[in-house]
Amino acid sequence: MAVRPKPDLGRALQILQDGIDFTNLLDAAANHGVRPQLIRSLAELSWATVPAERRSALEFFLRRHSARMLLLSDELGRLAAAFAHDGIPFAAFKGAALATALYGDLSRREYNDIDIIVPEQRMDDAERIITSFGYHGAQGDRAFRRAFLNSQRQYAFHRVDREVVIDLHWAFSGAHLPFPLTPAEVWRDLDPVSIGDCEIPTVSKENLALLLAGHGTKETWRSLSWVCDFAMLLDRQPDLDWLAIHRRAKAHGCGNAVLLAGAMANELLETSLPSALRQLIDGSTHVSVLAGRLSRRLREGLPESEMERNFSDFHLCDRRIDRLKGAIRLAVTPTSGDYEAMRLPPVLWPAYYVTRPFRLAAKALAALR
């Protein structure tokens, strides 16, 4: 209740007064990236019952967090100016753009990197600008990334001296699976958000609903912060046309992702749902069962199995046939794991398309044994 869009401070105070393990509370808040929301609620309760050393640690975190957010937003502004100068279309999402557009404050949300999407045909131009700022590929050189990471449709670049990572995307999911939002839809409907003295393009509110639902579902909603994001969108944008949003996601084979996002927000944060979204959720037994299972795992801190970790993003697929197609594509697409298992020289990298299915089969056989 302390990290909801509208915190239930009365219930939170009662829990604090009844006694709570602050070590577990703060560890959970850190693990789920919701410390800014928790701090805001505790401050509104005048830090009732919070031990002095815990309050001091949280206030120290908030000062460092605020400084860190200013650094990331400044870096985003520099990138935005360089992209605009070279005429590279781009949009920022998550990170500073999401914190500002959804929470109204850079420091109200935890994030650690900068996420940018550009058209696929401008990836090389975007990489050139990013590396000119002192960033280096975090996953090998360009040839390696194209051979083993291209199917992920995103590359990471880091700058060690600033401890900043830029995730450069040209789509929102791996090539083997659908996603509720396509890049083409992003470019048709951008909204600007003011960060400092910069206007940063980001996704529209309708597209943000699809993006948050897809991202959370792809990651099996293993972090409460993603649930908080969707709950905040529901709270801040009550007039969104959820029937139209669901139809768009369903047309891409991902309609259940939108329903699951709403169900998780309601299950974990007791977020009120628009009647149209509520009716769609109530009409899906699959979504209700899945939301109950994922919510229970989140509440109780239950671990994922290796199978769940490897195939968590398959929850994006409404249809079994799409899951089957995705599994086949994944089975024949080389990854960096294939290279680590058997390091071949670049001239032999095409051989991984042949060896990968056999490596996966051997791995599965070993697991069964």
C-alpha beads as a LAMMPS data file, in Angstrom:
LAMMPS data file: protein, C-alpha beads

369 atoms
368 bonds

1 atom types
1 bond types

-500.0 500.0 xlo xhi
-500.0 500.0 ylo yhi
-500.0 500.0 zlo zhi

Masses

1 110.0

Atoms # bond

1 1 1 0.000 0.000 0.000
2 1 1 2.941 2.374 0.421
3 1 1 3.989 2.224 -3.247
4 1 1 0.594 2.547 -4.904
5 1 1 -0.193 5.527 -7.134
6 1 1 -2.331 6.773 -4.226
7 1 1 -0.749 5.185 -1.112
8 1 1 -3.025 3.935 1.654
9 1 1 -1.156 5.737 4.414
10 1 1 -3.616 4.676 7.116
11 1 1 -2.986 0.980 6.519
12 1 1 0.735 1.603 6.115
13 1 1 0.870 3.369 9.480
14 1 1 -1.011 0.539 11.159
15 1 1 1.479 -2.018 9.802
16 1 1 4.401 0.104 11.005
17 1 1 2.877 0.448 14.463
18 1 1 2.171 -3.289 14.662
19 1 1 5.863 -3.908 14.050
20 1 1 7.736 -4.758 10.865
21 1 1 11.144 -6.156 9.968
22 1 1 12.786 -3.083 8.422
23 1 1 15.690 -5.113 7.060
24 1 1 13.327 -7.262 5.005
25 1 1 11.250 -4.240 4.008
26 1 1 14.187 -2.215 2.721
27 1 1 15.788 -5.228 1.022
28 1 1 12.531 -5.924 -0.806
29 1 1 12.150 -2.270 -1.806
30 1 1 15.705 -2.256 -3.195
31 1 1 15.265 -5.557 -5.032
32 1 1 12.064 -4.334 -6.673
33 1 1 13.261 -0.806 -7.413
34 1 1 10.537 0.990 -5.426
35 1 1 12.580 2.860 -2.816
36 1 1 11.579 6.358 -4.015
37 1 1 7.875 5.509 -3.632
38 1 1 8.459 3.937 -0.218
39 1 1 10.496 6.926 0.992
40 1 1 7.782 9.335 -0.133
41 1 1 5.135 7.461 1.899
42 1 1 7.349 7.135 4.987
43 1 1 8.118 10.862 4.857
44 1 1 4.398 11.678 4.621
45 1 1 3.952 9.575 7.773
46 1 1 6.691 11.662 9.461
47 1 1 8.901 8.544 9.517
48 1 1 6.702 7.011 12.229
49 1 1 8.419 4.067 14.004
50 1 1 11.287 4.064 11.455
51 1 1 14.614 3.606 13.306
52 1 1 16.938 6.590 12.979
53 1 1 19.659 4.630 11.203
54 1 1 17.158 3.275 8.644
55 1 1 15.815 6.752 7.968
56 1 1 19.345 8.083 7.570
57 1 1 20.224 5.302 5.100
58 1 1 17.104 5.952 3.031
59 1 1 17.672 9.694 2.940
60 1 1 21.279 9.106 1.873
61 1 1 20.055 6.795 -0.897
62 1 1 17.588 9.458 -2.062
63 1 1 20.311 12.106 -2.311
64 1 1 22.546 9.780 -4.336
65 1 1 19.594 8.642 -6.418
66 1 1 18.619 12.234 -7.259
67 1 1 22.184 13.070 -8.293
68 1 1 22.347 9.914 -10.398
69 1 1 19.077 10.769 -12.144
70 1 1 20.410 14.223 -13.021
71 1 1 23.507 12.623 -14.550
72 1 1 21.417 10.213 -16.642
73 1 1 19.028 12.951 -17.783
74 1 1 21.952 15.179 -18.760
75 1 1 23.466 12.325 -20.771
76 1 1 20.107 11.716 -22.456
77 1 1 19.927 15.391 -23.375
78 1 1 23.381 15.271 -24.988
79 1 1 22.409 12.205 -27.012
80 1 1 19.115 13.779 -28.047
81 1 1 20.892 16.891 -29.325
82 1 1 23.392 14.802 -31.315
83 1 1 20.679 12.604 -32.833
84 1 1 18.609 15.646 -33.785
85 1 1 21.659 17.327 -35.353
86 1 1 22.244 14.266 -37.575
87 1 1 18.553 13.830 -38.373
88 1 1 18.248 10.435 -36.678
89 1 1 14.674 9.710 -35.531
90 1 1 14.647 8.379 -31.975
91 1 1 12.484 8.001 -28.906
92 1 1 13.473 7.566 -25.283
93 1 1 11.426 5.149 -23.205
94 1 1 11.640 3.875 -19.646
95 1 1 14.261 5.712 -17.578
96 1 1 14.090 9.504 -17.343
97 1 1 11.400 9.801 -20.015
98 1 1 9.053 7.424 -18.193
99 1 1 9.777 8.922 -14.762
100 1 1 8.952 12.401 -16.041
101 1 1 5.966 11.537 -18.235
102 1 1 4.308 9.157 -15.762
103 1 1 5.507 10.177 -12.285
104 1 1 6.140 13.857 -12.977
105 1 1 9.591 13.806 -11.378
106 1 1 12.952 12.356 -12.405
107 1 1 13.618 11.046 -8.900
108 1 1 10.230 9.384 -8.291
109 1 1 11.302 6.179 -10.029
110 1 1 14.430 4.007 -9.909
111 1 1 16.287 3.293 -13.145
112 1 1 19.894 2.570 -14.017
113 1 1 20.326 3.069 -17.749
114 1 1 19.157 4.933 -20.841
115 1 1 16.831 3.184 -23.299
116 1 1 16.525 4.562 -26.824
117 1 1 14.850 3.194 -29.934
118 1 1 15.853 4.219 -33.473
119 1 1 14.790 2.894 -36.892
120 1 1 16.706 -0.256 -37.790
121 1 1 18.227 1.372 -40.874
122 1 1 19.779 4.097 -38.677
123 1 1 21.382 1.771 -36.137
124 1 1 24.893 2.257 -37.501
125 1 1 24.489 6.049 -37.393
126 1 1 23.200 5.879 -33.822
127 1 1 26.079 3.610 -32.788
128 1 1 28.555 6.044 -34.325
129 1 1 27.201 8.888 -32.191
130 1 1 27.082 6.808 -29.018
131 1 1 30.663 5.612 -29.380
132 1 1 31.798 9.176 -30.113
133 1 1 30.613 10.004 -26.582
134 1 1 33.067 7.498 -25.111
135 1 1 30.780 4.445 -24.943
136 1 1 31.898 0.974 -25.927
137 1 1 29.943 -2.113 -26.919
138 1 1 29.248 -4.139 -23.789
139 1 1 28.767 -7.312 -25.838
140 1 1 31.720 -7.539 -28.198
141 1 1 32.460 -5.733 -31.437
142 1 1 29.951 -5.020 -34.203
143 1 1 30.647 -8.257 -36.088
144 1 1 30.112 -10.337 -32.933
145 1 1 26.896 -8.526 -32.044
146 1 1 25.461 -9.021 -35.515
147 1 1 26.334 -12.708 -35.488
148 1 1 25.085 -13.602 -32.019
149 1 1 22.880 -10.786 -30.676
150 1 1 21.059 -9.435 -33.714
151 1 1 17.949 -11.450 -32.917
152 1 1 17.609 -9.602 -29.590
153 1 1 17.104 -6.391 -31.590
154 1 1 18.998 -4.298 -29.076
155 1 1 22.648 -3.668 -28.182
156 1 1 24.170 -2.361 -24.956
157 1 1 26.912 0.263 -24.743
158 1 1 28.624 1.323 -21.535
159 1 1 30.864 4.101 -20.334
160 1 1 32.912 2.909 -17.391
161 1 1 33.999 6.296 -16.040
162 1 1 30.365 7.391 -15.629
163 1 1 28.900 3.962 -14.920
164 1 1 26.234 4.591 -17.551
165 1 1 24.720 1.997 -19.894
166 1 1 22.800 2.862 -23.054
167 1 1 20.473 0.197 -24.446
168 1 1 20.013 0.934 -28.135
169 1 1 16.904 -0.758 -29.579
170 1 1 15.265 -1.052 -32.950
171 1 1 12.375 -3.167 -31.606
172 1 1 10.997 -4.160 -28.213
173 1 1 11.355 -7.946 -28.221
174 1 1 13.463 -10.689 -29.724
175 1 1 12.905 -11.595 -33.360
176 1 1 11.400 -14.959 -32.376
177 1 1 8.332 -13.460 -30.660
178 1 1 5.580 -10.889 -31.283
179 1 1 5.124 -7.759 -29.157
180 1 1 2.037 -5.609 -28.520
181 1 1 3.748 -2.526 -29.987
182 1 1 5.660 -2.370 -33.269
183 1 1 8.359 0.183 -34.147
184 1 1 6.213 1.489 -37.012
185 1 1 3.468 2.401 -34.526
186 1 1 5.998 4.247 -32.378
187 1 1 7.129 6.523 -35.214
188 1 1 3.546 7.392 -36.127
189 1 1 2.691 8.686 -32.652
190 1 1 5.387 10.390 -30.566
191 1 1 4.885 12.753 -27.630
192 1 1 7.520 15.191 -26.347
193 1 1 8.459 15.290 -22.667
194 1 1 10.424 18.144 -21.082
195 1 1 13.533 17.047 -19.197
196 1 1 15.501 20.032 -17.997
197 1 1 15.745 22.399 -20.963
198 1 1 15.389 19.577 -23.520
199 1 1 12.337 18.280 -25.358
200 1 1 12.755 14.509 -25.578
201 1 1 10.501 12.462 -27.893
202 1 1 8.869 9.486 -26.226
203 1 1 5.980 7.122 -26.925
204 1 1 2.375 8.313 -26.743
205 1 1 0.169 7.324 -23.810
206 1 1 -1.675 4.641 -25.795
207 1 1 1.615 3.202 -27.007
208 1 1 3.016 3.411 -23.488
209 1 1 0.177 1.159 -22.296
210 1 1 1.189 -1.421 -24.906
211 1 1 4.879 -1.034 -24.141
212 1 1 4.522 -1.414 -20.365
213 1 1 2.176 -4.379 -20.728
214 1 1 4.495 -6.087 -23.190
215 1 1 7.678 -5.449 -21.222
216 1 1 6.215 -6.648 -17.921
217 1 1 4.756 -9.772 -19.515
218 1 1 8.007 -10.518 -21.359
219 1 1 9.780 -10.458 -17.987
220 1 1 6.962 -12.364 -16.201
221 1 1 6.327 -9.344 -13.952
222 1 1 9.169 -10.372 -11.669
223 1 1 9.675 -6.805 -10.408
224 1 1 7.067 -4.827 -8.482
225 1 1 8.336 -1.606 -10.092
226 1 1 6.883 -2.688 -13.463
227 1 1 3.517 -3.323 -11.815
228 1 1 3.752 0.134 -10.223
229 1 1 4.387 1.679 -13.638
230 1 1 1.262 0.160 -15.147
231 1 1 -0.780 1.034 -12.067
232 1 1 0.421 4.638 -12.335
233 1 1 -0.621 4.743 -15.989
234 1 1 -4.086 3.467 -15.058
235 1 1 -4.320 6.140 -12.370
236 1 1 -2.979 9.028 -14.473
237 1 1 -4.762 8.161 -17.725
238 1 1 -8.260 6.944 -16.756
239 1 1 -9.771 7.914 -20.124
240 1 1 -7.628 5.692 -22.338
241 1 1 -9.630 3.544 -24.766
242 1 1 -8.749 0.126 -23.356
243 1 1 -10.894 -1.757 -25.845
244 1 1 -8.915 -0.184 -28.691
245 1 1 -5.607 -0.799 -26.914
246 1 1 -6.509 -4.454 -26.372
247 1 1 -7.581 -4.828 -30.011
248 1 1 -4.236 -3.465 -31.184
249 1 1 -2.314 -5.866 -28.941
250 1 1 -4.533 -8.775 -29.993
251 1 1 -3.882 -7.990 -33.665
252 1 1 -0.201 -8.633 -32.943
253 1 1 -0.987 -11.865 -31.090
254 1 1 -0.401 -10.306 -27.644
255 1 1 -3.834 -9.321 -26.351
256 1 1 -3.389 -11.238 -23.098
257 1 1 -0.364 -9.082 -22.208
258 1 1 -2.621 -6.053 -21.720
259 1 1 -5.072 -8.059 -19.627
260 1 1 -2.281 -9.553 -17.530
261 1 1 -0.858 -6.091 -16.836
262 1 1 -4.200 -4.886 -15.518
263 1 1 -4.740 -8.061 -13.505
264 1 1 -1.309 -7.738 -11.842
265 1 1 -1.937 -4.099 -10.922
266 1 1 -5.271 -5.027 -9.389
267 1 1 -3.976 -8.164 -7.655
268 1 1 -0.844 -6.658 -6.096
269 1 1 -1.709 -2.966 -5.654
270 1 1 -5.529 -3.097 -5.569
271 1 1 -5.592 -0.659 -8.461
272 1 1 -9.069 0.208 -9.729
273 1 1 -9.549 -0.946 -13.292
274 1 1 -11.626 0.722 -16.027
275 1 1 -14.811 -1.255 -16.557
276 1 1 -13.872 -2.215 -20.127
277 1 1 -10.532 -3.660 -18.993
278 1 1 -12.145 -5.348 -15.986
279 1 1 -14.660 -7.138 -18.213
280 1 1 -11.962 -8.379 -20.560
281 1 1 -9.906 -9.739 -17.638
282 1 1 -12.922 -11.404 -16.036
283 1 1 -13.623 -13.111 -19.363
284 1 1 -10.189 -14.771 -19.514
285 1 1 -9.647 -17.733 -17.201
286 1 1 -6.097 -18.112 -18.517
287 1 1 -5.141 -14.545 -17.552
288 1 1 -6.765 -14.796 -14.117
289 1 1 -4.943 -18.036 -13.295
290 1 1 -1.602 -16.720 -14.583
291 1 1 -1.967 -13.440 -12.680
292 1 1 -2.709 -15.334 -9.484
293 1 1 0.357 -17.542 -9.922
294 1 1 2.742 -14.684 -10.773
295 1 1 1.373 -12.503 -7.955
296 1 1 1.857 -15.276 -5.423
297 1 1 5.432 -15.823 -6.586
298 1 1 6.146 -12.101 -6.249
299 1 1 4.607 -11.845 -2.770
300 1 1 6.374 -14.915 -1.438
301 1 1 9.681 -14.406 -3.233
302 1 1 9.484 -17.810 -4.903
303 1 1 12.329 -18.586 -7.354
304 1 1 11.810 -19.245 -11.041
305 1 1 12.751 -22.580 -12.519
306 1 1 15.360 -22.645 -15.298
307 1 1 12.585 -23.418 -17.780
308 1 1 10.629 -20.340 -16.670
309 1 1 13.703 -18.124 -16.945
310 1 1 14.558 -19.344 -20.434
311 1 1 11.040 -19.087 -21.822
312 1 1 9.460 -16.308 -19.742
313 1 1 8.943 -14.106 -22.799
314 1 1 6.692 -16.726 -24.402
315 1 1 3.867 -15.382 -22.219
316 1 1 3.632 -12.661 -24.878
317 1 1 2.002 -15.142 -27.253
318 1 1 -1.759 -15.543 -27.113
319 1 1 -1.711 -18.601 -29.350
320 1 1 0.094 -21.908 -28.967
321 1 1 1.077 -21.835 -32.629
322 1 1 2.972 -18.586 -32.049
323 1 1 4.768 -20.122 -29.078
324 1 1 5.711 -23.108 -31.221
325 1 1 6.975 -20.881 -34.035
326 1 1 8.942 -18.844 -31.522
327 1 1 10.531 -21.936 -30.028
328 1 1 11.605 -23.147 -33.473
329 1 1 13.101 -19.760 -34.359
330 1 1 14.901 -19.651 -31.030
331 1 1 16.261 -23.161 -31.530
332 1 1 17.994 -22.234 -34.779
333 1 1 19.178 -18.720 -33.887
334 1 1 22.795 -18.576 -32.644
335 1 1 23.423 -16.745 -29.376
336 1 1 26.506 -15.726 -27.426
337 1 1 25.990 -18.869 -25.335
338 1 1 26.714 -20.990 -28.391
339 1 1 29.972 -19.131 -28.924
340 1 1 30.977 -19.561 -25.266
341 1 1 30.226 -23.284 -25.453
342 1 1 32.329 -23.770 -28.590
343 1 1 34.543 -20.861 -29.675
344 1 1 34.980 -20.982 -33.428
345 1 1 36.861 -18.436 -35.556
346 1 1 34.671 -15.839 -37.346
347 1 1 34.924 -17.605 -40.669
348 1 1 33.106 -20.611 -39.140
349 1 1 30.380 -18.672 -37.295
350 1 1 27.676 -19.728 -39.810
351 1 1 28.185 -23.273 -38.507
352 1 1 26.373 -22.305 -35.304
353 1 1 23.075 -22.361 -37.218
354 1 1 23.627 -26.086 -37.659
355 1 1 25.188 -26.936 -34.282
356 1 1 22.788 -24.953 -32.058
357 1 1 19.794 -27.357 -32.247
358 1 1 22.054 -30.266 -31.319
359 1 1 23.579 -28.335 -28.402
360 1 1 20.112 -27.491 -27.065
361 1 1 18.993 -31.085 -27.457
362 1 1 22.034 -32.324 -25.536
363 1 1 21.412 -29.772 -22.817
364 1 1 17.772 -30.811 -22.492
365 1 1 18.753 -34.483 -22.356
366 1 1 21.253 -33.775 -19.618
367 1 1 18.602 -31.926 -17.630
368 1 1 16.195 -34.855 -17.937
369 1 1 18.848 -37.210 -16.680

Bonds

1 1 1 2
2 1 2 3
3 1 3 4
4 1 4 5
5 1 5 6
6 1 6 7
7 1 7 8
8 1 8 9
9 1 9 10
10 1 10 11
11 1 11 12
12 1 12 13
13 1 13 14
14 1 14 15
15 1 15 16
16 1 16 17
17 1 17 18
18 1 18 19
19 1 19 20
20 1 20 21
21 1 21 22
22 1 22 23
23 1 23 24
24 1 24 25
25 1 25 26
26 1 26 27
27 1 27 28
28 1 28 29
29 1 29 30
30 1 30 31
31 1 31 32
32 1 32 33
33 1 33 34
34 1 34 35
35 1 35 36
36 1 36 37
37 1 37 38
38 1 38 39
39 1 39 40
40 1 40 41
41 1 41 42
42 1 42 43
43 1 43 44
44 1 44 45
45 1 45 46
46 1 46 47
47 1 47 48
48 1 48 49
49 1 49 50
50 1 50 51
51 1 51 52
52 1 52 53
53 1 53 54
54 1 54 55
55 1 55 56
56 1 56 57
57 1 57 58
58 1 58 59
59 1 59 60
60 1 60 61
61 1 61 62
62 1 62 63
63 1 63 64
64 1 64 65
65 1 65 66
66 1 66 67
67 1 67 68
68 1 68 69
69 1 69 70
70 1 70 71
71 1 71 72
72 1 72 73
73 1 73 74
74 1 74 75
75 1 75 76
76 1 76 77
77 1 77 78
78 1 78 79
79 1 79 80
80 1 80 81
81 1 81 82
82 1 82 83
83 1 83 84
84 1 84 85
85 1 85 86
86 1 86 87
87 1 87 88
88 1 88 89
89 1 89 90
90 1 90 91
91 1 91 92
92 1 92 93
93 1 93 94
94 1 94 95
95 1 95 96
96 1 96 97
97 1 97 98
98 1 98 99
99 1 99 100
100 1 100 101
101 1 101 102
102 1 102 103
103 1 103 104
104 1 104 105
105 1 105 106
106 1 106 107
107 1 107 108
108 1 108 109
109 1 109 110
110 1 110 111
111 1 111 112
112 1 112 113
113 1 113 114
114 1 114 115
115 1 115 116
116 1 116 117
117 1 117 118
118 1 118 119
119 1 119 120
120 1 120 121
121 1 121 122
122 1 122 123
123 1 123 124
124 1 124 125
125 1 125 126
126 1 126 127
127 1 127 128
128 1 128 129
129 1 129 130
130 1 130 131
131 1 131 132
132 1 132 133
133 1 133 134
134 1 134 135
135 1 135 136
136 1 136 137
137 1 137 138
138 1 138 139
139 1 139 140
140 1 140 141
141 1 141 142
142 1 142 143
143 1 143 144
144 1 144 145
145 1 145 146
146 1 146 147
147 1 147 148
148 1 148 149
149 1 149 150
150 1 150 151
151 1 151 152
152 1 152 153
153 1 153 154
154 1 154 155
155 1 155 156
156 1 156 157
157 1 157 158
158 1 158 159
159 1 159 160
160 1 160 161
161 1 161 162
162 1 162 163
163 1 163 164
164 1 164 165
165 1 165 166
166 1 166 167
167 1 167 168
168 1 168 169
169 1 169 170
170 1 170 171
171 1 171 172
172 1 172 173
173 1 173 174
174 1 174 175
175 1 175 176
176 1 176 177
177 1 177 178
178 1 178 179
179 1 179 180
180 1 180 181
181 1 181 182
182 1 182 183
183 1 183 184
184 1 184 185
185 1 185 186
186 1 186 187
187 1 187 188
188 1 188 189
189 1 189 190
190 1 190 191
191 1 191 192
192 1 192 193
193 1 193 194
194 1 194 195
195 1 195 196
196 1 196 197
197 1 197 198
198 1 198 199
199 1 199 200
200 1 200 201
201 1 201 202
202 1 202 203
203 1 203 204
204 1 204 205
205 1 205 206
206 1 206 207
207 1 207 208
208 1 208 209
209 1 209 210
210 1 210 211
211 1 211 212
212 1 212 213
213 1 213 214
214 1 214 215
215 1 215 216
216 1 216 217
217 1 217 218
218 1 218 219
219 1 219 220
220 1 220 221
221 1 221 222
222 1 222 223
223 1 223 224
224 1 224 225
225 1 225 226
226 1 226 227
227 1 227 228
228 1 228 229
229 1 229 230
230 1 230 231
231 1 231 232
232 1 232 233
233 1 233 234
234 1 234 235
235 1 235 236
236 1 236 237
237 1 237 238
238 1 238 239
239 1 239 240
240 1 240 241
241 1 241 242
242 1 242 243
243 1 243 244
244 1 244 245
245 1 245 246
246 1 246 247
247 1 247 248
248 1 248 249
249 1 249 250
250 1 250 251
251 1 251 252
252 1 252 253
253 1 253 254
254 1 254 255
255 1 255 256
256 1 256 257
257 1 257 258
258 1 258 259
259 1 259 260
260 1 260 261
261 1 261 262
262 1 262 263
263 1 263 264
264 1 264 265
265 1 265 266
266 1 266 267
267 1 267 268
268 1 268 269
269 1 269 270
270 1 270 271
271 1 271 272
272 1 272 273
273 1 273 274
274 1 274 275
275 1 275 276
276 1 276 277
277 1 277 278
278 1 278 279
279 1 279 280
280 1 280 281
281 1 281 282
282 1 282 283
283 1 283 284
284 1 284 285
285 1 285 286
286 1 286 287
287 1 287 288
288 1 288 289
289 1 289 290
290 1 290 291
291 1 291 292
292 1 292 293
293 1 293 294
294 1 294 295
295 1 295 296
296 1 296 297
297 1 297 298
298 1 298 299
299 1 299 300
300 1 300 301
301 1 301 302
302 1 302 303
303 1 303 304
304 1 304 305
305 1 305 306
306 1 306 307
307 1 307 308
308 1 308 309
309 1 309 310
310 1 310 311
311 1 311 312
312 1 312 313
313 1 313 314
314 1 314 315
315 1 315 316
316 1 316 317
317 1 317 318
318 1 318 319
319 1 319 320
320 1 320 321
321 1 321 322
322 1 322 323
323 1 323 324
324 1 324 325
325 1 325 326
326 1 326 327
327 1 327 328
328 1 328 329
329 1 329 330
330 1 330 331
331 1 331 332
332 1 332 333
333 1 333 334
334 1 334 335
335 1 335 336
336 1 336 337
337 1 337 338
338 1 338 339
339 1 339 340
340 1 340 341
341 1 341 342
342 1 342 343
343 1 343 344
344 1 344 345
345 1 345 346
346 1 346 347
347 1 347 348
348 1 348 349
349 1 349 350
350 1 350 351
351 1 351 352
352 1 352 353
353 1 353 354
354 1 354 355
355 1 355 356
356 1 356 357
357 1 357 358
358 1 358 359
359 1 359 360
360 1 360 361
361 1 361 362
362 1 362 363
363 1 363 364
364 1 364 365
365 1 365 366
366 1 366 367
367 1 367 368
368 1 368 369
